[in-house]
Amino acid sequence: MTACPDELTLTRHLGLGERGAPDPAIAAHVAACAACRDELARFTRAIDRARELLADVPTASHREEVRTAMLARAQLAKPPTPTTPARRRTWVVPVVSAAAVLAIILAVKPGTPATPDLHAHGAIHATAGARFTTSRPPDEIVRLEDGTIAVEVSPLGAGERFRVVVGDAEVEVRGTAFEVIAHDDRLVAVAVTHGRVEVRPTHGPPTILGAGESWHIAIEGEADATARGDVAPPVVPPALPPPLGLPRPRAPRVLPPAPAIRVEPSVALPSPPARPPESLAFDDGWAAMRAANFPVAAAAFARVAALAPDGPLAEDARFWHAVARSRARQTTTAIAAFREYLEHHPTAPRADEASVMLGWLLLEVRELDEATRRFRAGANARSAAVRASASAGLAAIAR
């Protein structure tokens, strides 16, 4: 083959989904032709952007609310009901132009580069009455006004930061566990469990703390506000002067007999109920998602739905099972998972989002009729990003 193949023939070389190996003649031409390699790379990037366009990982507080609701309903769980998987229709359709798909997807947010898949790195445990606000990556900031928070920060990537800000003071980390105490918008103390943090107080030089070390403000005239130690040294009262003379002897005081005390037998308090297995599997799924281990995350979320198909965690588990399959590039199983989610939860808050994500996967494997229906289902979504993605998908099919 000497001349470059047309766009339709060239995109078939991608071998997306499970359609077999590419044509050897086209593969040899692509290996020798820089222009055709660039065209294939642009089409691949377009599909990848569509695959991960939506679906942010929910916060730890949202997961805790779902877990609390599940524990409250644990005794009322219904027996599992067998369900029939959605039927899948497969046929061969024309291939969408690679240049058209790339141009339309980039038109969703003109002039904006691809957005990385960001999620919060800090798990925050606050005491009662603590007042604070948080911001999203890549520069995560926890603004603490008053109270105590314990923070666990997972390792950060390039260009990412995590800081706790109290007034004009800052505590910055790169992957550690520590505790911060504030009073009336003033930094009071910092204690590190493991890792390293940098404390930048309002007045005084910055201080680096390691595991087991702490920082506190100066009290009782303490000279060095950055001195390390668990607590400030106590103030020792002056010694009393010795007595001037011997005390006069006193008659012994006769105390009345103490009343008999009745000791009641101790009653053992009930131990807290054990967490159900689907809750533990749900946590396993989130841990794997944060570690970008998407095949393990998909298996954990599928286990949640299998253990409690009608439980309060089932809806979230089915959605994130489909998302994990998609991000693991398991296209066929991701399509089946999104269909199962929409069959069980057609009116769920994430139904429009799931429908559009399914549409892009169907476009990838050339099932254009169903992809059109899925995009139209998300065209009137409440989220502007979902509506824009649905419109881009419909325009790509029309071309």
C-alpha positions as CSV (number, residue, x, y, z in Angstrom):
1,M,0.0,0.0,0.0
2,T,1.5,3.3,-1.1
3,A,-1.3,5.9,-0.9
4,C,-2.8,6.8,2.5
5,P,-6.1,5.0,3.1
6,D,-9.3,7.0,3.5
7,E,-10.5,8.1,6.9
8,L,-13.1,5.3,7.1
9,T,-10.6,2.5,6.4
10,L,-7.9,4.1,8.6
11,T,-10.1,4.2,11.8
12,R,-10.9,0.5,11.4
13,H,-7.2,-0.1,12.1
14,L,-7.9,0.9,15.7
15,G,-9.3,-2.5,16.6
16,L,-11.5,-1.0,19.4
17,G,-13.7,-3.3,21.6
18,E,-13.3,-6.9,20.7
19,R,-13.4,-6.8,16.9
20,G,-10.2,-8.7,16.2
21,A,-6.7,-7.8,14.9
22,P,-6.2,-4.9,12.4
23,D,-5.5,-5.5,8.7
24,P,-1.8,-6.3,8.2
25,A,-1.5,-4.1,5.1
26,I,-2.9,-1.1,7.0
27,A,-0.8,-1.8,10.0
28,A,2.4,-1.8,7.9
29,H,1.4,1.5,6.2
30,V,0.6,3.1,9.5
31,A,4.0,2.0,10.9
32,A,5.7,3.9,8.0
33,C,3.4,6.9,7.7
34,A,3.7,9.7,10.3
35,A,0.5,11.4,9.0
36,C,-1.6,8.3,9.5
37,R,-0.2,7.7,12.9
38,D,-1.0,11.2,14.0
39,E,-4.6,10.8,12.7
40,L,-5.1,7.6,14.7
41,A,-3.6,9.2,17.8
42,R,-6.1,12.1,17.6
43,F,-9.0,9.7,17.3
44,T,-7.8,7.6,20.2
45,R,-7.4,10.7,22.4
46,A,-10.9,11.8,21.5
47,I,-12.4,8.5,22.6
48,D,-10.4,8.5,25.8
49,R,-11.6,12.0,26.7
50,A,-15.2,10.9,26.1
51,R,-14.7,7.8,28.2
52,E,-13.6,9.8,31.3
53,L,-15.6,13.0,30.7
54,L,-17.9,12.6,33.6
55,A,-18.3,11.0,37.0
56,D,-16.3,12.6,39.9
57,V,-15.5,10.3,42.9
58,P,-17.8,11.3,45.7
59,T,-16.5,12.7,49.0
60,A,-15.8,10.7,52.1
61,S,-18.8,12.5,53.8
62,H,-21.2,11.3,51.1
63,R,-19.9,7.7,51.6
64,E,-20.4,8.0,55.3
65,E,-24.0,9.2,54.9
66,V,-24.7,6.2,52.6
67,R,-23.1,3.8,55.1
68,T,-25.2,5.3,58.0
69,A,-28.4,4.8,56.0
70,M,-27.4,1.2,55.2
71,L,-26.8,0.4,58.9
72,A,-30.2,1.8,59.8
73,R,-31.9,-0.4,57.3
74,A,-29.8,-3.5,57.9
75,Q,-32.6,-5.3,59.7
76,L,-35.2,-4.4,57.1
77,A,-33.4,-5.8,54.1
78,K,-35.6,-7.5,51.5
79,P,-34.6,-10.9,50.1
80,P,-32.8,-10.6,46.8
81,T,-35.0,-10.6,43.7
82,P,-33.7,-12.2,40.5
83,T,-33.3,-9.9,37.7
84,T,-33.1,-10.4,33.9
85,P,-30.1,-8.7,32.3
86,A,-30.9,-6.3,29.5
87,R,-30.9,-7.7,26.0
88,R,-28.1,-6.5,23.9
89,R,-28.5,-5.8,20.2
90,T,-25.4,-6.0,18.0
91,W,-25.0,-5.0,14.4
92,V,-22.4,-3.5,12.1
93,V,-22.8,0.3,11.3
94,P,-20.6,2.9,9.4
95,V,-17.7,4.3,11.3
96,V,-17.8,8.0,12.5
97,S,-15.2,10.3,11.1
98,A,-12.2,10.6,13.4
99,A,-11.7,14.2,12.7
100,A,-15.4,15.0,13.3
101,V,-15.5,13.2,16.7
102,L,-12.3,15.0,17.8
103,A,-13.5,18.5,16.7
104,I,-17.0,18.1,18.3
105,I,-15.6,16.8,21.7
106,L,-13.1,19.6,21.9
107,A,-15.9,22.0,21.1
108,V,-17.7,21.2,24.4
109,K,-15.3,23.5,26.3
110,P,-13.4,25.5,23.6
111,G,-9.8,26.4,24.4
112,T,-9.8,24.2,27.6
113,P,-7.2,21.4,27.8
114,A,-8.2,17.9,28.9
115,T,-9.2,17.9,32.6
116,P,-7.3,15.3,34.7
117,D,-9.3,12.8,36.9
118,L,-9.0,14.6,40.2
119,H,-10.3,13.5,43.6
120,A,-9.8,14.7,47.2
121,H,-6.7,13.3,48.9
122,G,-7.5,14.2,52.5
123,A,-9.8,12.3,54.8
124,I,-10.9,14.7,57.6
125,H,-12.2,13.6,61.0
126,A,-13.5,16.5,63.0
127,T,-14.5,16.8,66.7
128,A,-17.9,18.1,67.6
129,G,-18.2,21.8,67.1
130,A,-15.2,22.1,64.8
131,R,-15.8,24.8,62.0
132,F,-14.0,24.4,58.7
133,T,-14.4,24.5,54.9
134,T,-12.7,22.6,52.1
135,S,-11.7,23.1,48.5
136,R,-11.1,20.7,45.6
137,P,-7.8,19.6,44.0
138,P,-5.2,20.3,42.7
139,D,-4.7,22.8,45.5
140,E,-6.7,21.4,48.4
141,I,-7.2,23.8,51.2
142,V,-8.9,23.1,54.6
143,R,-9.8,26.4,56.2
144,L,-10.1,25.7,60.0
145,E,-11.7,28.4,62.1
146,D,-12.1,26.7,65.5
147,G,-11.8,23.2,67.0
148,T,-9.8,20.1,66.3
149,I,-9.5,18.0,63.1
150,A,-7.5,14.9,62.4
151,V,-6.4,14.6,58.7
152,E,-5.1,11.6,56.7
153,V,-3.6,12.6,53.4
154,S,-2.8,10.1,50.6
155,P,0.3,10.7,48.5
156,L,-0.1,13.7,46.1
157,G,0.8,13.8,42.4
158,A,2.8,16.3,40.5
159,G,1.4,19.8,40.8
160,E,-0.9,18.9,43.7
161,R,-0.9,20.5,47.2
162,F,-2.7,19.9,50.5
163,R,-2.8,22.7,53.2
164,V,-4.6,23.4,56.4
165,V,-5.0,27.2,56.8
166,V,-5.9,28.9,60.1
167,G,-6.0,32.7,59.8
168,D,-2.6,33.6,58.2
169,A,-0.9,30.4,59.3
170,E,-0.5,27.3,57.2
171,V,0.3,23.6,57.6
172,E,1.3,21.9,54.4
173,V,1.9,18.2,53.8
174,R,2.6,15.7,51.0
175,G,1.2,12.5,52.4
176,T,0.9,12.0,56.1
177,A,-1.5,11.8,59.1
178,F,-1.6,14.7,61.6
179,E,-3.9,16.7,63.9
180,V,-4.5,20.5,64.0
181,I,-6.0,22.5,66.8
182,A,-7.4,26.1,66.3
183,H,-9.1,28.6,68.5
184,D,-10.9,31.7,67.3
185,D,-9.2,31.6,63.8
186,R,-5.7,31.2,65.4
187,L,-3.4,28.2,65.1
188,V,-2.8,26.6,68.5
189,A,-1.1,23.2,68.0
190,V,0.0,20.6,65.3
191,A,0.8,17.0,66.1
192,V,2.2,14.5,63.5
193,T,1.3,10.8,63.6
194,H,3.4,9.8,60.6
195,G,5.0,11.5,57.6
196,R,6.3,15.1,57.6
197,V,4.5,18.5,57.6
198,E,5.7,22.1,57.4
199,V,4.2,24.6,59.8
200,R,4.2,28.2,58.7
201,P,2.9,30.3,61.7
202,T,1.8,33.9,61.4
203,H,4.7,35.0,63.5
204,G,8.0,33.1,63.5
205,P,10.0,30.9,61.1
206,P,8.6,27.8,59.4
207,T,9.1,24.5,61.2
208,I,9.4,20.9,59.7
209,L,7.8,18.2,61.9
210,G,8.3,14.5,61.6
211,A,6.4,11.5,63.1
212,G,5.8,11.8,66.8
213,E,6.7,15.5,66.9
214,S,4.4,18.5,67.6
215,W,4.3,22.3,67.5
216,H,2.4,24.7,69.8
217,I,2.1,28.5,70.4
218,A,4.1,30.1,73.1
219,I,2.5,30.3,76.5
220,E,3.5,31.5,80.0
221,G,6.4,33.5,78.4
222,E,7.8,30.6,76.6
223,A,10.8,31.9,74.5
224,D,10.6,29.7,71.4
225,A,7.1,29.3,69.8
226,T,8.5,26.7,67.4
227,A,9.9,24.4,70.1
228,R,8.8,20.8,69.7
229,G,7.2,18.8,72.4
230,D,3.8,17.3,73.2
231,V,2.7,20.0,75.7
232,A,4.1,23.3,77.1
233,P,6.2,22.9,80.3
234,P,4.0,23.3,83.4
235,V,4.4,26.3,85.7
236,V,5.8,25.1,89.1
237,P,4.4,27.1,92.1
238,P,7.0,28.4,94.7
239,A,7.7,26.2,97.8
240,L,5.8,27.1,101.0
241,P,7.9,28.4,103.9
242,P,8.6,25.9,106.8
243,P,6.2,26.0,109.8
244,L,7.1,28.5,112.5
245,G,6.4,26.0,115.3
246,L,5.0,22.6,116.2
247,P,1.2,22.4,116.0
248,R,-0.7,22.0,119.3
249,P,-1.9,18.4,119.8
250,R,-5.5,17.8,119.1
251,A,-7.9,15.1,120.5
252,P,-8.5,12.4,118.1
253,R,-11.8,12.8,116.2
254,V,-14.1,9.9,116.3
255,L,-15.9,9.4,113.0
256,P,-19.3,7.7,112.8
257,P,-19.3,4.3,111.1
258,A,-19.6,4.4,107.4
259,P,-22.9,3.2,106.0
260,A,-23.0,-0.1,104.3
261,I,-22.6,0.2,100.5
262,R,-24.6,-2.1,98.3
263,V,-22.6,-3.2,95.3
264,E,-24.8,-4.0,92.3
265,P,-23.6,-6.7,89.9
266,S,-22.1,-5.2,86.8
267,V,-24.1,-5.3,83.6
268,A,-22.1,-6.0,80.4
269,L,-22.8,-3.4,77.8
270,P,-23.8,-4.7,74.3
271,S,-21.0,-4.7,71.8
272,P,-21.6,-2.5,68.7
273,P,-23.0,-4.5,65.8
274,A,-20.5,-5.8,63.3
275,R,-20.5,-4.1,59.9
276,P,-22.2,-6.1,57.2
277,P,-20.0,-7.6,54.4
278,E,-21.4,-5.3,51.7
279,S,-20.3,-2.2,53.7
280,L,-16.7,-3.6,53.9
281,A,-16.8,-4.4,50.1
282,F,-17.9,-0.8,49.4
283,D,-14.9,0.5,51.3
284,D,-12.6,-1.9,49.4
285,G,-14.0,-0.4,46.2
286,W,-13.2,3.1,47.2
287,A,-9.7,2.2,48.3
288,A,-9.0,0.6,44.9
289,M,-10.5,3.6,43.0
290,R,-8.2,6.0,44.8
291,A,-5.3,3.8,44.0
292,A,-6.4,3.8,40.3
293,N,-6.7,0.0,40.5
294,F,-9.9,-0.1,38.5
295,P,-10.2,-3.9,37.9
296,V,-10.1,-4.5,41.7
297,A,-12.5,-1.6,42.3
298,A,-15.0,-3.0,39.7
299,A,-14.9,-6.4,41.4
300,A,-15.5,-4.9,44.9
301,F,-18.5,-2.8,43.7
302,A,-20.0,-5.9,41.9
303,R,-19.7,-7.8,45.2
304,V,-21.7,-5.1,47.0
305,A,-24.6,-5.5,44.5
306,A,-24.4,-9.3,44.7
307,L,-24.5,-9.3,48.6
308,A,-27.4,-6.7,48.9
309,P,-29.1,-6.2,45.5
310,D,-31.9,-4.1,47.1
311,G,-29.8,-2.5,49.9
312,P,-29.1,1.3,50.3
313,L,-25.6,0.8,48.8
314,A,-26.8,-1.0,45.6
315,E,-27.4,2.0,43.5
316,D,-24.0,3.7,44.1
317,A,-22.3,0.3,43.8
318,R,-23.8,-0.5,40.4
319,F,-22.9,3.0,39.0
320,W,-19.3,2.9,40.2
321,H,-19.0,-0.7,39.0
322,A,-19.8,0.5,35.5
323,V,-17.4,3.5,35.8
324,A,-14.6,1.3,37.0
325,R,-15.1,-1.1,34.1
326,S,-15.0,1.8,31.7
327,R,-11.8,3.3,33.2
328,A,-10.2,-0.2,33.1
329,R,-10.9,-0.1,29.3
330,Q,-13.1,-3.2,29.6
331,T,-15.5,-1.8,27.0
332,T,-17.8,-4.8,26.6
333,T,-18.3,-5.4,30.3
334,A,-18.6,-1.6,30.9
335,I,-21.5,-1.4,28.4
336,A,-23.3,-4.3,30.1
337,A,-22.7,-2.7,33.6
338,F,-24.2,0.6,32.5
339,R,-27.2,-1.1,30.9
340,E,-27.8,-3.0,34.2
341,Y,-27.5,0.2,36.2
342,L,-30.1,2.0,34.0
343,E,-32.4,-1.0,34.1
344,H,-32.4,-1.1,37.9
345,H,-32.4,2.7,38.5
346,P,-34.0,4.5,35.5
347,T,-34.9,7.6,37.6
348,A,-31.8,7.8,39.8
349,P,-30.0,11.1,40.1
350,R,-27.1,9.8,38.0
351,A,-29.3,8.1,35.3
352,D,-28.7,10.9,32.7
353,E,-24.9,10.9,33.4
354,A,-24.8,7.1,33.1
355,S,-26.8,7.2,29.8
356,V,-24.4,9.6,28.2
357,M,-21.4,7.6,29.3
358,L,-23.0,4.5,27.9
359,G,-23.6,6.4,24.6
360,W,-19.9,7.1,24.2
361,L,-19.0,3.5,24.8
362,L,-21.6,2.4,22.2
363,L,-20.2,4.9,19.7
364,E,-16.8,3.3,20.3
365,V,-18.1,-0.1,19.2
366,R,-20.3,1.4,16.4
367,E,-23.7,0.6,17.9
368,L,-25.1,3.9,16.7
369,D,-28.8,3.3,17.0
370,E,-28.7,2.6,20.8
371,A,-26.0,5.3,21.2
372,T,-28.4,7.8,19.7
373,R,-31.1,6.9,22.2
374,R,-28.7,7.1,25.1
375,F,-27.5,10.6,24.1
376,R,-31.1,11.8,23.6
377,A,-31.9,10.5,27.1
378,G,-29.2,12.8,28.6
379,A,-29.9,15.9,26.3
380,N,-32.1,17.5,29.0
381,A,-30.0,16.6,32.1
382,R,-29.8,19.0,35.0
383,S,-26.0,19.1,34.6
384,A,-24.6,21.4,31.9
385,A,-21.6,19.2,31.4
386,V,-23.9,16.1,30.8
387,R,-26.0,18.1,28.3
388,A,-23.0,19.3,26.4
389,S,-21.6,15.8,26.2
390,A,-24.9,14.4,25.0
391,S,-25.1,17.1,22.3
392,A,-21.5,16.3,21.2
393,G,-22.4,12.7,20.9
394,L,-25.5,13.3,18.8
395,A,-23.5,15.6,16.5
396,A,-20.8,13.0,16.1
397,I,-23.4,10.4,15.0
398,A,-25.1,12.8,12.6
399,R,-21.8,13.3,10.8
